[in-house]
Amino acid sequence: MLYHDRIDAGRQLAERLMHYAGRPDVVVLALPRGGVPVGYEVARALGAPLDVFLVRKLGVPGQPELAMGAIASGGARVFNSRVVHEIHPEDVAAVTEQEERELLRREEIFRAGLPPLDVAGKTVILVDDGLATGSTMRAAVKALEQLGPERVVVAVPVASPDVCAEFRAEVDEVVCAAEPDPFRAVGLWYHDFAQTSDEEVCGLLAQAASEYARNQRAARSGRSPHRN
């Protein structure tokens, strides 16, 4: 076991990211649901805003496990040209519309109607609770790049060494706090890897927004922000 739970993992991961602390251009985006408790601790330690970055796979009709693309928060779309050109455009449109409805439904639950954070020109730290195959994070990176960030950092508490190596060729920085070999599965490295609920995600996002706003007000007034 490397971590007691996702909160412990987030705090340890944050220690590897302190060179981003206090920078106004930094945004933390967490992949829900398991990445949100980790991302909350990272954002809190860095004094950065936190948001979710939702990714929905676009499965081939009749073969939903085969991805022809993905959509993500902020209206980003990524298509696998080797797969999508073999699918009828009407089928592509139908699947995309269906997944967009689900993405919007989940964003409404998690954000309570608030718009996503603007990441254009920002340093974005993409956080999850771990990387096994890296497929979801890879889709998130490709979608995020369409939104115009200045720098993309992938940060996770634990990951397969091979996957970490692959991401180092794809983004500006990769922070894998631990790369055990053999890796096997993310959950093996947590004592408590219980599923994160929608309610927990919503609570952490609301708490992060409140703390960030309070700290910003304190900074403008010249006072030191209080942290619990």
Residue frames as a rotation matrix with the C-alpha (Angstrom) as fourth column:
MET 1
0.571 0.821 0.000 0.00
0.821 -0.571 0.000 0.00
0.000 0.000 -1.000 0.00
LEU 2
-0.516 -0.727 0.453 1.28
0.722 -0.654 -0.227 3.45
0.461 0.210 0.862 -0.93
TYR 3
-0.744 0.344 0.572 -1.69
-0.377 -0.924 0.065 5.52
0.551 -0.167 0.818 0.21
HIS 4
-0.836 0.536 0.117 -4.37
0.088 0.342 -0.936 5.29
-0.542 -0.772 -0.333 2.87
ASP 5
0.229 0.921 0.314 -7.00
0.722 0.056 -0.690 6.85
-0.653 0.384 -0.652 0.60
ARG 6
0.270 -0.084 0.959 -7.39
0.882 -0.379 -0.281 9.45
0.387 0.922 -0.028 -2.16
ILE 7
0.977 0.059 0.207 -7.06
-0.030 -0.914 0.404 12.33
0.213 -0.401 -0.891 0.28
ASP 8
0.535 -0.838 0.108 -3.70
0.043 0.155 0.987 10.99
-0.844 -0.523 0.118 1.47
ALA 9
0.068 -0.487 0.871 -2.67
0.927 0.354 0.126 10.42
-0.369 0.798 0.476 -2.16
GLY 10
0.660 0.266 0.702 -3.64
0.578 -0.777 -0.250 13.98
0.479 0.571 -0.667 -3.09
ARG 11
0.946 -0.325 -0.011 -1.60
-0.223 -0.676 0.702 15.46
-0.236 -0.662 -0.712 -0.29
GLN 12
0.216 -0.914 0.343 1.47
0.292 0.396 0.870 13.45
-0.932 -0.088 0.353 -1.22
LEU 13
0.172 -0.096 0.980 1.03
0.985 0.027 -0.170 14.29
-0.010 0.995 0.100 -4.91
ALA 14
0.938 0.256 0.234 0.73
0.262 -0.965 0.004 17.99
0.227 0.057 -0.972 -4.05
GLU 15
0.607 -0.775 -0.178 4.19
-0.004 -0.227 0.974 17.89
-0.795 -0.590 -0.140 -2.50
ARG 16
-0.203 -0.678 0.707 5.57
0.752 0.354 0.556 17.03
-0.627 0.644 0.438 -5.96
LEU 17
0.086 0.385 0.919 3.78
0.920 -0.385 0.075 20.02
0.382 0.839 -0.387 -7.49
MET 18
0.453 0.166 -0.876 4.68
0.723 -0.644 0.252 22.84
-0.522 -0.747 -0.412 -5.13
HIS 19
-0.706 -0.703 -0.079 6.67
0.497 -0.572 0.652 24.63
-0.504 0.422 0.754 -7.82
TYR 20
-0.540 0.599 0.591 3.24
0.515 -0.320 0.795 25.63
0.666 0.734 -0.135 -9.17
ALA 21
-0.014 0.576 -0.817 2.01
0.994 -0.083 -0.075 27.04
-0.111 -0.813 -0.571 -5.83
GLY 22
0.014 0.113 -0.993 0.67
0.434 -0.896 -0.096 30.58
-0.901 -0.429 -0.062 -5.80
ARG 23
-0.928 -0.373 0.023 0.78
0.169 -0.363 0.916 31.04
-0.333 0.854 0.399 -9.56
PRO 24
-0.276 0.892 -0.358 -2.27
-0.432 -0.448 -0.783 32.86
-0.859 -0.062 0.509 -10.97
ASP 25
-0.196 0.158 -0.968 -2.04
-0.978 0.043 0.205 31.01
0.074 0.986 0.146 -14.29
VAL 26
-0.953 -0.250 -0.170 -2.50
-0.234 0.966 -0.106 27.52
0.191 -0.061 -0.980 -12.78
VAL 27
0.095 0.991 0.094 -5.78
-0.987 0.082 0.138 25.59
0.129 -0.106 0.986 -12.98
VAL 28
-0.860 -0.285 0.424 -6.38
-0.375 0.916 -0.145 22.08
-0.347 -0.283 -0.894 -11.59
LEU 29
0.058 0.862 -0.504 -8.75
-0.961 0.185 0.205 19.85
0.269 0.472 0.839 -13.55
ALA 30
-0.630 -0.217 0.746 -9.74
-0.550 0.803 -0.230 16.51
-0.549 -0.555 -0.625 -12.04
LEU 31
-0.603 0.434 -0.669 -11.18
-0.438 0.521 0.733 13.50
0.667 0.735 -0.124 -13.86
PRO 32
-0.147 0.615 0.775 -14.32
-0.968 0.072 -0.240 12.42
-0.203 -0.785 0.585 -12.04
ARG 33
0.810 0.489 0.324 -15.13
-0.076 -0.460 0.885 10.77
0.581 -0.741 -0.336 -9.96
GLY 34
0.729 -0.492 -0.477 -12.01
0.685 0.536 0.494 9.29
0.013 -0.686 0.727 -8.31
GLY 35
-0.211 -0.883 0.419 -9.71
0.826 -0.390 -0.408 12.08
0.524 0.260 0.811 -9.41
VAL 36
0.361 0.443 0.821 -11.70
0.081 -0.892 0.445 14.77
0.929 -0.094 -0.358 -7.60
PRO 37
0.984 -0.048 -0.174 -10.60
0.173 -0.030 0.985 14.00
-0.052 -0.998 -0.021 -4.00
VAL 38
0.142 -0.986 0.091 -7.01
0.942 0.162 0.292 13.89
-0.303 0.044 0.952 -5.25
GLY 39
-0.212 -0.193 0.958 -7.43
0.712 -0.702 0.016 17.09
0.669 0.686 0.286 -7.26
TYR 40
0.799 0.552 0.240 -9.05
0.207 -0.627 0.751 18.86
0.565 -0.550 -0.615 -4.31
GLU 41
0.732 -0.570 -0.373 -5.95
0.471 0.028 0.882 18.35
-0.493 -0.821 0.289 -2.16
VAL 42
-0.227 -0.823 0.520 -3.67
0.969 -0.137 0.206 19.43
-0.099 0.551 0.829 -5.01
ALA 43
0.075 0.334 0.940 -5.67
0.523 -0.815 0.248 22.59
0.849 0.473 -0.236 -5.73
ARG 44
0.946 0.309 -0.100 -5.87
0.227 -0.406 0.886 23.45
0.233 -0.860 -0.454 -2.02
ALA 45
0.411 -0.869 -0.275 -2.11
0.699 0.108 0.707 23.09
-0.584 -0.483 0.652 -1.55
LEU 46
-0.454 -0.633 0.627 -1.31
0.891 -0.323 0.319 25.15
0.001 0.704 0.711 -4.65
GLY 47
-0.390 0.406 -0.826 -3.91
0.168 -0.851 -0.498 27.84
-0.905 -0.333 0.263 -4.04
ALA 48
-0.969 0.007 -0.248 -5.40
-0.246 -0.163 0.955 27.11
-0.034 0.987 0.159 -7.46
PRO 49
-0.059 0.998 -0.021 -8.99
-0.950 -0.063 -0.304 26.81
-0.305 0.002 0.952 -8.68
LEU 50
-0.839 -0.134 0.527 -10.43
-0.080 0.989 0.123 23.31
-0.538 0.061 -0.841 -9.13
ASP 51
0.062 0.878 -0.475 -12.84
-0.957 -0.082 -0.277 22.02
-0.282 0.472 0.835 -11.74
VAL 52
0.139 0.033 0.990 -13.85
0.079 0.996 -0.044 18.69
-0.987 0.084 0.136 -13.20
PHE 53
-0.387 -0.216 -0.896 -12.91
-0.880 -0.203 0.429 17.69
-0.275 0.955 -0.112 -16.73
LEU 54
0.249 0.631 0.734 -15.45
-0.309 0.771 -0.558 15.21
-0.918 -0.088 0.387 -18.02
VAL 55
-0.650 -0.446 -0.615 -14.59
-0.741 0.195 0.642 12.84
-0.167 0.873 -0.458 -20.84
ARG 56
0.339 0.775 0.534 -17.06
-0.423 0.632 -0.649 10.61
-0.840 -0.006 0.542 -22.68
LYS 57
-0.744 -0.591 0.313 -15.92
-0.050 0.517 0.855 7.92
-0.667 0.620 -0.414 -25.08
LEU 58
0.147 0.735 -0.662 -17.67
-0.918 -0.148 -0.368 7.75
-0.368 0.661 0.653 -28.45
GLY 59
-0.395 -0.279 0.876 -18.14
-0.162 0.959 0.232 4.03
-0.904 -0.050 -0.424 -29.04
VAL 60
-0.878 0.070 -0.474 -18.64
-0.464 0.120 0.877 2.50
0.119 0.990 -0.073 -32.47
PRO 61
0.094 0.985 0.143 -22.31
-0.988 0.110 -0.108 1.47
-0.122 -0.131 0.984 -32.95
GLY 62
0.845 0.283 -0.454 -22.57
-0.345 0.937 -0.059 -2.25
0.408 0.207 0.889 -32.23
GLN 63
0.249 -0.831 -0.497 -19.03
0.732 0.498 -0.465 -2.25
0.634 -0.248 0.733 -30.80
PRO 64
0.890 0.250 0.381 -19.23
0.024 -0.860 0.509 0.25
0.455 -0.444 -0.772 -27.92
GLU 65
0.706 -0.686 -0.176 -15.90
0.379 0.157 0.912 -0.88
-0.598 -0.711 0.371 -26.49
LEU 66
-0.179 -0.747 0.640 -14.16
0.979 -0.072 0.190 0.36
-0.095 0.661 0.744 -29.66
ALA 67
0.192 0.214 -0.958 -13.65
0.384 -0.915 -0.128 4.11
-0.903 -0.343 -0.257 -29.46
MET 68
0.222 -0.096 0.970 -14.05
0.954 -0.185 -0.237 6.24
0.203 0.978 0.051 -32.55
GLY 69
-0.278 -0.353 0.894 -13.44
0.164 -0.934 -0.318 9.38
0.947 0.059 0.317 -30.55
ALA 70
-0.287 0.185 -0.940 -14.23
0.958 0.051 -0.283 11.28
-0.005 -0.981 -0.192 -27.38
ILE 71
0.220 0.332 0.917 -15.89
0.222 -0.933 0.285 14.46
0.950 0.141 -0.279 -26.21
ALA 72
-0.380 -0.440 -0.814 -14.99
0.896 0.044 -0.442 16.49
0.230 -0.897 0.377 -23.15
SER 73
0.330 0.459 -0.825 -15.84
0.739 -0.670 -0.077 19.51
-0.588 -0.584 -0.560 -21.06
GLY 74
-0.195 -0.386 -0.902 -15.74
-0.082 -0.910 0.407 22.83
-0.977 0.153 0.146 -22.86
GLY 75
0.710 0.598 -0.371 -17.08
-0.422 -0.060 -0.905 21.44
-0.563 0.799 0.210 -26.14
ALA 76
-0.286 -0.903 -0.319 -13.86
-0.881 0.117 0.458 19.68
-0.376 0.412 -0.830 -27.14
ARG 77
0.844 0.500 0.191 -14.15
-0.362 0.796 -0.486 16.79
-0.395 0.341 0.853 -29.61
VAL 78
-0.331 -0.938 -0.105 -11.51
-0.813 0.227 0.536 14.27
-0.479 0.263 -0.838 -30.65
PHE 79
0.798 0.601 -0.031 -12.00
-0.521 0.663 -0.538 11.68
-0.303 0.445 0.843 -33.38
ASN 80
-0.157 -0.789 0.594 -9.90
-0.107 0.611 0.784 8.66
-0.982 0.060 -0.180 -34.33
SER 81
0.038 0.188 -0.981 -9.56
-0.912 -0.395 -0.111 9.19
-0.408 0.899 0.156 -38.07
ARG 82
-0.834 -0.423 -0.354 -8.62
-0.535 0.777 0.332 5.54
0.135 0.467 -0.874 -38.65
VAL 83
-0.799 0.595 0.085 -11.92
0.485 0.722 -0.494 4.41
-0.356 -0.354 -0.865 -37.17
VAL 84
-0.216 0.819 -0.532 -14.40
0.046 -0.536 -0.843 7.18
-0.975 -0.207 0.078 -37.78
HIS 85
-0.494 0.012 -0.870 -14.00
-0.797 -0.406 0.447 7.28
-0.347 0.914 0.210 -41.57
GLU 86
-0.938 0.155 -0.309 -15.50
-0.007 0.885 0.466 3.77
0.346 0.440 -0.829 -41.73
ILE 87
-0.552 0.771 -0.319 -18.64
0.674 0.187 -0.715 4.83
-0.492 -0.609 -0.622 -39.81
HIS 88
-0.079 0.616 0.784 -21.65
0.843 -0.378 0.382 6.46
0.532 0.691 -0.489 -41.49
PRO 89
-0.806 -0.310 0.505 -21.74
0.097 -0.909 -0.404 10.19
0.584 -0.277 0.763 -40.63
GLU 90
0.103 0.922 0.373 -25.32
-0.516 -0.271 0.812 9.87
0.850 -0.276 0.448 -39.33
ASP 91
0.630 0.056 -0.775 -24.21
0.480 0.756 0.445 7.16
0.611 -0.652 0.449 -36.89
VAL 92
-0.488 -0.857 -0.164 -21.30
0.738 -0.305 -0.602 9.30
0.466 -0.415 0.781 -35.74
ALA 93
-0.611 0.320 0.724 -23.66
-0.310 -0.938 0.153 12.22
0.728 -0.131 0.673 -35.19
ALA 94
0.465 0.872 -0.151 -26.17
-0.237 0.287 0.928 10.07
0.853 -0.396 0.341 -33.29
VAL 95
0.339 -0.425 -0.840 -23.56
0.816 0.576 0.038 8.65
0.468 -0.698 0.542 -30.90
THR 96
-0.718 -0.657 0.230 -22.02
0.494 -0.713 -0.497 12.08
0.491 -0.243 0.837 -30.37
GLU 97
-0.263 0.711 0.652 -25.41
-0.455 -0.688 0.566 13.62
0.851 -0.148 0.504 -29.58
GLN 98
0.655 0.523 -0.546 -26.20
0.154 0.615 0.773 10.85
0.740 -0.590 0.322 -27.11
GLU 99
0.052 -0.733 -0.678 -22.89
0.950 0.246 -0.193 11.20
0.308 -0.634 0.709 -25.29
GLU 100
-0.725 -0.252 0.641 -23.15
0.158 -0.967 -0.202 15.00
0.671 -0.046 0.740 -25.30
ARG 101
0.277 0.898 0.341 -26.48
-0.350 -0.236 0.906 14.72
0.895 -0.370 0.249 -23.49
GLU 102
0.701 -0.070 -0.710 -24.90
0.574 0.645 0.504 12.47
0.423 -0.761 0.492 -20.87
LEU 103
-0.410 -0.911 -0.054 -21.88
0.813 -0.338 -0.475 14.77
0.414 -0.238 0.879 -20.51
LEU 104
-0.497 0.301 0.814 -24.17
-0.216 -0.951 0.220 17.79
0.841 -0.066 0.538 -20.03
ARG 105
0.623 0.758 -0.192 -26.24
-0.052 0.286 0.957 15.84
0.780 -0.587 0.218 -17.50
ARG 106
0.393 -0.556 -0.732 -23.15
0.884 0.448 0.134 15.03
0.254 -0.700 0.668 -15.45
GLU 107
-0.663 -0.627 0.410 -21.81
0.511 -0.778 -0.364 18.58
0.547 -0.032 0.836 -15.74
GLU 108
0.014 0.759 0.651 -25.14
-0.321 -0.614 0.722 19.87
0.947 -0.219 0.234 -14.43
ILE 109
0.796 0.248 -0.552 -24.84
0.359 0.540 0.761 17.52
0.487 -0.804 0.341 -11.45
PHE 110
0.127 -0.868 -0.480 -21.24
0.988 0.155 -0.021 18.40
0.092 -0.471 0.877 -10.67
ARG 111
-0.786 -0.536 0.308 -21.19
0.544 -0.837 -0.068 22.13
0.294 0.114 0.949 -11.53
ALA 112
-0.157 0.827 -0.540 -24.77
0.791 -0.223 -0.571 23.05
-0.592 -0.516 -0.619 -10.59
GLY 113
0.739 0.577 0.349 -25.08
0.654 -0.490 -0.576 25.13
-0.162 0.654 -0.739 -13.75
LEU 114
0.523 -0.618 -0.587 -21.78
-0.256 -0.771 0.583 27.00
-0.813 -0.154 -0.561 -13.43
PRO 115
0.887 -0.233 -0.398 -19.64
-0.390 0.082 -0.917 27.27
0.246 0.969 -0.018 -16.60
PRO 116
0.672 -0.718 -0.180 -16.33
0.738 0.670 0.082 25.41
0.062 -0.188 0.980 -16.85
LEU 117
0.412 -0.632 -0.656 -13.16
0.154 -0.662 0.734 27.25
-0.898 -0.403 -0.175 -15.95
ASP 118
0.955 -0.181 -0.236 -11.47
-0.287 -0.345 -0.894 29.08
0.081 0.921 -0.381 -18.82
VAL 119
0.595 -0.766 0.246 -8.18
0.380 0.537 0.753 27.26
-0.709 -0.355 0.610 -19.51
ALA 120
0.769 -0.303 0.563 -7.00
0.520 -0.217 -0.826 29.26
0.373 0.928 -0.009 -22.53
GLY 121
0.301 -0.770 0.563 -3.42
-0.235 -0.632 -0.738 30.40
0.924 0.090 -0.371 -21.97
LYS 122
0.581 -0.011 0.814 -3.27
-0.814 -0.046 0.580 28.67
0.031 -0.999 -0.036 -18.58
THR 123
-0.679 -0.684 -0.265 -1.07
-0.590 0.724 -0.358 25.98
0.437 -0.086 -0.895 -17.08
VAL 124
0.409 0.910 0.067 -3.49
-0.840 0.346 0.418 23.10
0.357 -0.227 0.906 -16.57
ILE 125
-0.767 -0.571 0.292 -2.74
-0.642 0.687 -0.340 20.27
-0.006 -0.448 -0.894 -14.15
LEU 126
0.188 0.804 -0.564 -4.83
-0.716 0.505 0.482 17.23
0.672 0.313 0.671 -15.10
VAL 127
-0.642 -0.400 0.654 -5.31
-0.766 0.372 -0.524 14.95
-0.034 -0.838 -0.545 -12.09
ASP 128
0.394 0.730 -0.558 -6.64
-0.506 0.679 0.531 11.43
0.767 0.073 0.637 -11.62
ASP 129
0.679 -0.089 0.729 -6.26
-0.688 0.272 0.673 8.85
-0.258 -0.958 0.124 -8.85
GLY 130
-0.109 -0.789 0.604 -3.96
-0.180 0.613 0.769 6.71
-0.978 -0.025 -0.208 -11.01
LEU 131
0.240 0.108 -0.965 -3.13
-0.965 -0.083 -0.250 5.51
-0.107 0.991 0.084 -14.50
ALA 132
0.205 -0.142 0.968 -3.38
-0.048 0.987 0.155 1.91
-0.978 -0.078 0.195 -15.63
THR 133
0.133 -0.117 0.984 -3.85
0.940 0.331 -0.088 1.97
-0.316 0.936 0.154 -19.41
GLY 134
-0.632 -0.389 -0.670 -4.09
0.298 -0.920 0.254 5.77
-0.715 -0.039 0.698 -19.54
SER 135
-0.576 0.401 0.712 -6.87
0.797 0.081 0.599 5.73
0.183 0.912 -0.366 -22.16
THR 136
0.538 0.831 -0.141 -9.20
0.840 -0.516 0.168 8.15
0.067 -0.209 -0.976 -20.36
MET 137
0.324 -0.505 -0.800 -6.39
0.293 -0.750 0.592 10.55
-0.900 -0.426 -0.095 -19.50
ARG 138
-0.707 -0.616 0.349 -5.12
0.490 -0.071 0.869 10.40
-0.510 0.785 0.352 -23.07
ALA 139
-0.112 0.769 0.630 -8.56
0.913 -0.171 0.370 11.38
0.392 0.616 -0.683 -24.38
ALA 140
0.703 0.356 -0.616 -8.68
0.633 -0.708 0.313 14.17
-0.324 -0.610 -0.723 -21.80
VAL 141
-0.188 -0.870 -0.455 -5.29
0.336 -0.492 0.803 15.50
-0.923 -0.002 0.385 -22.92
LYS 142
-0.748 -0.097 0.656 -6.27
0.661 -0.033 0.749 15.53
-0.052 0.995 0.089 -26.59
ALA 143
0.269 0.926 0.264 -9.56
0.876 -0.350 0.333 17.24
0.401 0.142 -0.905 -25.84
LEU 144
0.553 -0.104 -0.827 -7.93
0.571 -0.675 0.467 19.75
-0.607 -0.730 -0.314 -23.49
GLU 145
-0.517 -0.856 0.017 -5.38
0.568 -0.328 0.755 20.76
-0.640 0.400 0.656 -26.10
GLN 146
-0.329 0.484 0.811 -8.24
0.842 -0.238 0.484 22.03
0.427 0.842 -0.330 -28.28
LEU 147
0.708 0.662 -0.246 -9.13
0.691 -0.576 0.437 24.56
0.147 -0.480 -0.865 -25.58
GLY 148
0.520 -0.528 0.672 -5.82
0.165 -0.710 -0.685 26.40
0.838 0.467 -0.282 -25.90
PRO 149
0.939 -0.262 -0.221 -3.89
0.198 -0.110 0.974 25.87
-0.280 -0.959 -0.051 -22.63
GLU 150
0.577 -0.809 -0.115 -0.34
-0.793 -0.521 -0.315 27.20
0.195 0.273 -0.942 -22.48
ARG 151
-0.602 -0.792 -0.102 0.97
-0.690 0.580 -0.432 24.11
0.401 -0.190 -0.896 -20.69
VAL 152
0.587 0.778 -0.225 -0.48
-0.585 0.600 0.546 20.68
0.560 -0.189 0.807 -19.84
VAL 153
-0.602 -0.719 0.347 0.72
-0.751 0.364 -0.550 18.73
0.270 -0.592 -0.760 -16.81
VAL 154
0.389 0.650 -0.653 -0.50
-0.258 0.757 0.600 15.19
0.884 -0.065 0.462 -16.09
ALA 155
-0.569 -0.562 0.601 -0.30
-0.702 -0.049 -0.711 14.44
0.429 -0.826 -0.366 -12.38
VAL 156
0.547 0.715 -0.435 -1.25
-0.361 0.670 0.648 11.19
0.755 -0.197 0.625 -10.61
PRO 157
0.484 -0.348 0.803 -0.34
-0.842 0.064 0.536 9.50
-0.238 -0.935 -0.262 -7.32
VAL 158
-0.224 -0.518 0.825 0.44
-0.238 0.850 0.469 6.14
-0.945 -0.091 -0.314 -8.93
ALA 159
0.637 0.398 -0.660 0.82
-0.715 -0.014 -0.699 4.80
-0.287 0.917 0.275 -12.45
SER 160
0.797 -0.367 0.480 2.29
0.483 0.864 -0.141 2.10
-0.363 0.345 0.866 -14.61
PRO 161
-0.046 -0.898 -0.437 5.90
0.128 -0.439 0.889 3.00
-0.991 -0.015 0.136 -15.48
ASP 162
-0.613 -0.179 0.770 5.23
0.740 0.211 0.638 2.32
-0.276 0.961 0.003 -19.17
VAL 163
0.376 0.844 0.382 2.20
0.904 -0.425 0.050 4.61
0.204 0.327 -0.923 -19.24
CYS 164
0.651 -0.225 -0.725 4.10
0.259 -0.833 0.490 7.40
-0.714 -0.506 -0.484 -17.48
ALA 165
-0.444 -0.893 0.072 6.85
0.305 -0.075 0.949 7.10
-0.842 0.444 0.306 -20.08
GLU 166
-0.326 0.414 0.850 4.30
0.943 0.074 0.325 7.35
0.071 0.907 -0.414 -22.90
PHE 167
0.720 0.686 -0.101 2.75
0.693 -0.717 0.076 10.51
-0.021 -0.125 -0.992 -21.47
ARG 168
0.209 -0.710 -0.672 6.13
0.304 -0.606 0.735 12.19
-0.929 -0.358 0.089 -21.12
ALA 169
-0.793 -0.464 0.395 6.25
0.487 -0.093 0.868 12.25
-0.366 0.881 0.300 -24.92
GLU 170
-0.251 0.827 0.502 2.71
0.872 -0.031 0.488 13.67
0.419 0.561 -0.714 -25.16
VAL 171
0.825 0.564 0.034 2.45
0.477 -0.727 0.494 16.52
0.304 -0.391 -0.869 -22.62
ASP 172
0.473 -0.650 0.595 4.66
-0.349 -0.758 -0.551 19.26
0.809 0.053 -0.585 -21.17
GLU 173
-0.575 -0.639 0.510 5.22
-0.740 0.142 -0.657 17.57
0.347 -0.756 -0.555 -17.81
VAL 174
0.358 0.625 -0.693 4.26
-0.101 0.764 0.637 14.32
0.928 -0.158 0.337 -16.12
VAL 175
-0.470 -0.427 0.772 4.28
-0.825 -0.099 -0.557 13.92
0.315 -0.899 -0.306 -12.34
CYS 176
0.463 0.493 -0.737 3.78
-0.128 0.859 0.495 10.29
0.877 -0.135 0.461 -11.29
ALA 177
0.401 -0.304 0.864 4.39
-0.897 -0.323 0.302 10.23
0.187 -0.896 -0.402 -7.55
ALA 178
-0.153 -0.441 0.884 4.94
-0.521 0.796 0.308 6.45
-0.840 -0.414 -0.351 -7.66
GLU 179
0.267 0.154 -0.951 5.62
-0.936 0.275 -0.218 4.05
0.228 0.949 0.218 -10.52
PRO 180
0.034 -0.258 0.966 5.58
-0.634 0.741 0.220 0.53
-0.773 -0.620 -0.138 -8.98
ASP 181
0.171 -0.058 -0.984 6.72
-0.883 0.433 -0.179 -2.38
0.437 0.899 0.022 -11.12
PRO 182
-0.728 0.571 0.379 4.88
0.576 0.210 0.790 -4.68
0.372 0.793 -0.482 -11.49
PHE 183
-0.875 0.402 0.269 1.90
-0.439 -0.893 -0.093 -2.32
0.203 -0.200 0.959 -11.45
ARG 184
-0.825 0.565 -0.030 -1.20
0.566 0.823 -0.056 -4.51
-0.007 -0.063 -0.998 -11.99
ALA 185
0.085 0.934 0.346 -4.01
0.765 -0.284 0.579 -2.12
0.639 0.215 -0.739 -10.91
VAL 186
-0.282 -0.160 0.946 -4.53
-0.197 -0.955 -0.220 1.33
0.939 -0.249 0.238 -9.39
GLY 187
0.587 0.703 0.403 -6.65
-0.511 -0.064 0.857 0.11
0.628 -0.709 0.321 -6.48
LEU 188
0.592 -0.411 -0.693 -3.91
0.572 0.821 0.001 -2.20
0.569 -0.397 0.721 -5.20
TRP 189
-0.447 -0.887 0.120 -1.91
0.606 -0.398 -0.689 0.80
0.658 -0.235 0.715 -4.02
TYR 190
-0.361 0.439 0.823 -4.67
-0.630 -0.765 0.132 2.22
0.687 -0.471 0.553 -1.81
HIS 191
-0.992 0.128 -0.005 -5.83
0.080 0.593 -0.801 0.90
-0.100 -0.795 -0.598 1.55
ASP 192
-0.121 0.984 -0.127 -9.23
0.359 -0.076 -0.930 2.51
-0.925 -0.159 -0.345 0.94
PHE 193
-0.976 -0.179 -0.122 -10.24
-0.060 -0.318 0.946 2.65
-0.208 0.931 0.300 -2.73
ALA 194
-0.265 0.959 0.101 -14.00
0.648 0.255 -0.717 2.90
-0.714 -0.125 -0.689 -2.24
GLN 195
-0.252 0.248 0.935 -15.95
0.905 -0.282 0.318 4.41
0.343 0.927 -0.153 -5.11
THR 196
-0.926 -0.051 -0.374 -16.30
0.180 -0.931 -0.318 8.19
-0.332 -0.362 0.871 -4.96
SER 197
-0.107 0.980 0.168 -19.94
0.891 0.169 -0.421 9.27
-0.441 0.105 -0.891 -5.00
ASP 198
-0.065 0.210 0.976 -21.55
0.703 -0.684 0.194 12.10
0.708 0.698 -0.103 -6.97
GLU 199
0.888 0.459 -0.008 -22.38
0.306 -0.578 0.757 13.75
0.343 -0.675 -0.654 -3.66
GLU 200
0.442 -0.807 -0.391 -18.74
0.613 -0.047 0.788 13.67
-0.655 -0.588 0.474 -2.59
VAL 201
-0.382 -0.554 0.739 -17.65
0.921 -0.293 0.256 15.19
0.075 0.779 0.623 -5.91
CYS 202
0.291 0.592 0.751 -20.20
0.495 -0.765 0.411 17.99
0.818 0.252 -0.516 -5.62
GLY 203
0.931 0.084 -0.355 -19.25
0.363 -0.326 0.873 18.67
-0.043 -0.942 -0.334 -2.01
LEU 204
0.100 -0.984 -0.149 -15.53
0.768 -0.019 0.641 18.88
-0.633 -0.178 0.753 -2.76
LEU 205
-0.342 -0.175 0.923 -16.05
0.844 -0.490 0.219 21.14
0.414 0.854 0.315 -5.79
ALA 206
0.625 0.648 0.436 -18.23
0.347 -0.731 0.588 23.50
0.700 -0.216 -0.681 -3.77
GLN 207
0.813 -0.376 -0.444 -15.74
0.424 -0.138 0.895 23.52
-0.398 -0.916 0.048 -0.89
ALA 208
-0.188 -0.933 0.306 -12.83
0.921 -0.059 0.385 24.16
-0.341 0.354 0.871 -3.26
ALA 209
-0.065 0.239 0.969 -14.66
0.675 -0.705 0.219 27.07
0.735 0.668 -0.116 -4.91
SER 210
0.892 0.450 0.042 -15.49
0.250 -0.568 0.784 28.60
0.376 -0.689 -0.619 -1.53
GLU 211
0.535 -0.765 -0.358 -11.92
0.582 0.027 0.813 28.26
-0.612 -0.643 0.460 -0.24
TYR 212
-0.322 -0.672 0.667 -10.43
0.947 -0.236 0.219 29.69
0.010 0.702 0.712 -3.45
ALA 213
0.273 0.504 0.819 -12.78
0.479 -0.810 0.339 32.68
0.835 0.300 -0.462 -3.39
ARG 214
0.965 0.079 -0.250 -12.00
0.262 -0.347 0.901 33.33
-0.016 -0.935 -0.355 0.27
ASN 215
0.184 -0.978 -0.095 -8.27
0.764 0.081 0.640 33.16
-0.619 -0.190 0.762 -0.38
GLN 216
-0.256 -0.225 0.940 -8.58
0.865 -0.487 0.119 35.53
0.431 0.844 0.319 -3.34
ARG 217
0.688 0.561 0.460 -10.47
0.271 -0.787 0.554 38.06
0.673 -0.256 -0.694 -1.22
ALA 218
0.821 -0.438 -0.368 -7.85
0.376 -0.070 0.924 37.77
-0.430 -0.896 0.107 1.51
ALA 219
-0.127 -0.916 0.379 -5.04
0.945 0.004 0.326 38.28
-0.301 0.400 0.866 -1.01
ARG 220
0.010 0.202 0.979 -6.72
0.655 -0.742 0.147 41.41
0.756 0.640 -0.139 -2.40
SER 221
0.877 0.391 0.279 -7.13
0.044 -0.643 0.764 42.82
0.478 -0.658 -0.582 1.09
GLY 222
0.101 -0.958 0.267 -3.51
-0.578 -0.275 -0.769 42.10
0.810 -0.077 -0.581 1.92
ARG 223
0.309 0.051 0.950 -4.32
-0.906 0.321 0.278 39.50
-0.291 -0.946 0.145 4.58
SER 224
-0.815 -0.559 -0.150 -2.87
-0.578 0.798 0.168 36.01
0.026 0.224 -0.974 4.76
PRO 225
0.074 0.893 -0.444 -5.56
-0.695 0.365 0.620 33.48
0.715 0.263 0.648 3.74
HIS 226
-0.179 -0.063 0.982 -6.55
-0.900 0.413 -0.137 31.19
-0.397 -0.909 -0.131 6.58
ARG 227
-0.127 0.105 -0.986 -6.26
-0.589 0.792 0.161 27.47
0.798 0.601 -0.039 5.95
ASN 228
0.735 0.432 0.522 -7.67
-0.677 0.439 0.591 24.72
0.026 -0.788 0.616 8.12
